[in-house]
Amino acid sequence: MKKTRGAKSVKTQSTPAVRASISFPPGLYETLEDIAKQKKVSLAWVVRDAAEKYVADRAAEARRQGLQ
């Protein structure tokens, strides 16, 4: 389900999110902040997006290794 707020579409969550506290090296944190500003999203969104892509890549790699 999506809600529309102005010109942007916002995805609503069907299950509650789990909060995590993560420490980053200063340079990485600054880079993540820059990415968030460029994309006009929150730093949390950037981190979630990166984590989802990482998990998908790992799953794809596991499938490839299972097929060989």
LINNORGI-V90225 format. One record per helix or strand. SS is the DSSP state (A for helix, B for strand). FROM is the first residue (numbers start at 1). TO is the last residue. If there is no record, write none. Layout:
# LINNORGI-V90225
SS	FROM	TO
SS	FROM	TO
This chain:
# LINNORGI-V90225
B	2	5
B	8	11
A	26	39
A	43	67
